[in-house]
Amino acid sequence: MDYATPTRFNEIFRRIGISGLSAGDIFADLKKRYHEDHRKYHNLSHIDRMLGWLDATGESNDSVELAIWFHDAVYDPLGSDNEAQSARYFRDYPGKFIPKSISEEIERLILATDPTQPRSGRADENLIVDIDLSILGASPDHYLAYRNAIRWEYSAVSEVNFVAGRRSILLRFLSQRIYSTDYFFERFERQARLNIQEELEVLEQRE
């Protein structure tokens, strides 16, 4: 792990002014959550990659960074409100130790990562969503590993239902510009569309 480290987590706590709460305790709880047995993709490695991309953009933003740390704090592959639950976890745990205006901003950013919701067009939301979706534009080998990890997380879902649900999500991505920020659009849009189209062809064969 190059980015999702206890040192970095302690530093963001210090910068944002969270006091009366142990950053070490919260990091330990997050680490435990991100290492849950049912996670193959939505784990601490995912957070690490997202923080790496945040640094690469040069868009230093403490609220976006904290939202990255907490956006998958609650993850149930069969759940329909993971983002809302993650936002609630943040609000009820570290969020109550910082000004409400800042806590609400971070909750908003966590909720923005819900792929079923339309984009608002706000710059900080576009940034975190594009970072979250960066895997779509990865190299074919990395994208295949991502596809397999997602299917593993949804192993309790029948093949028929998984294919139908996955196909719906992928078609929604293709129906619009995938990346809203120029940074990610220029780097990943073309490859993301190729990756998604290839996956759709594979899914079609499994129907």
PEUR-V908881 format. One record per pair of residues at least 4 apart in sequence whose C-alpha atoms are under 6 Angstrom apart, sorted by the first residue. I is the first residue (numbers start at 1). GAP is how many residues later the second one is. D is the distance in Angstrom with one decimal. If there is no record, write none. Layout:
i:I gap:GAP d:D
i:I gap:GAP d:D
This chain:
i:3 gap:45 d:5.2
i:4 gap:44 d:4.7
i:10 gap:13 d:5.6
i:13 gap:5 d:5.4
i:18 gap:79 d:5.9
i:18 gap:80 d:5.7
i:27 gap:4 d:6.0
i:34 gap:9 d:4.5
i:34 gap:10 d:5.3
i:39 gap:4 d:5.9
i:40 gap:109 d:5.3
i:41 gap:108 d:5.5
i:42 gap:4 d:5.9
i:50 gap:81 d:5.8
i:63 gap:43 d:5.5
i:67 gap:4 d:5.5
i:67 gap:39 d:5.4
i:67 gap:42 d:6.0
i:67 gap:43 d:5.3
i:71 gap:15 d:5.8
i:71 gap:39 d:4.9
i:73 gap:13 d:5.2
i:74 gap:8 d:5.7
i:74 gap:12 d:5.0
i:75 gap:7 d:5.5
i:83 gap:28 d:5.3
i:83 gap:31 d:5.9
i:87 gap:20 d:5.0
i:87 gap:23 d:5.9
i:90 gap:4 d:5.8
i:90 gap:5 d:5.4
i:91 gap:4 d:4.2
i:91 gap:5 d:6.0
i:92 gap:4 d:6.0
i:95 gap:8 d:5.1
i:100 gap:4 d:6.0
i:109 gap:16 d:5.8
i:113 gap:16 d:5.5
i:126 gap:54 d:5.9
i:130 gap:4 d:6.0
i:130 gap:49 d:5.6
i:136 gap:56 d:4.8
i:137 gap:51 d:4.5
i:137 gap:54 d:5.0
i:137 gap:55 d:3.8
i:138 gap:4 d:5.9
i:138 gap:5 d:5.6
i:157 gap:5 d:6.0
i:162 gap:4 d:5.9
i:163 gap:4 d:5.8
i:173 gap:5 d:5.8
i:179 gap:5 d:5.9
i:179 gap:6 d:5.0
i:182 gap:4 d:5.8
i:184 gap:4 d:5.6
i:185 gap:4 d:4.9
i:188 gap:4 d:5.8
i:193 gap:4 d:6.0
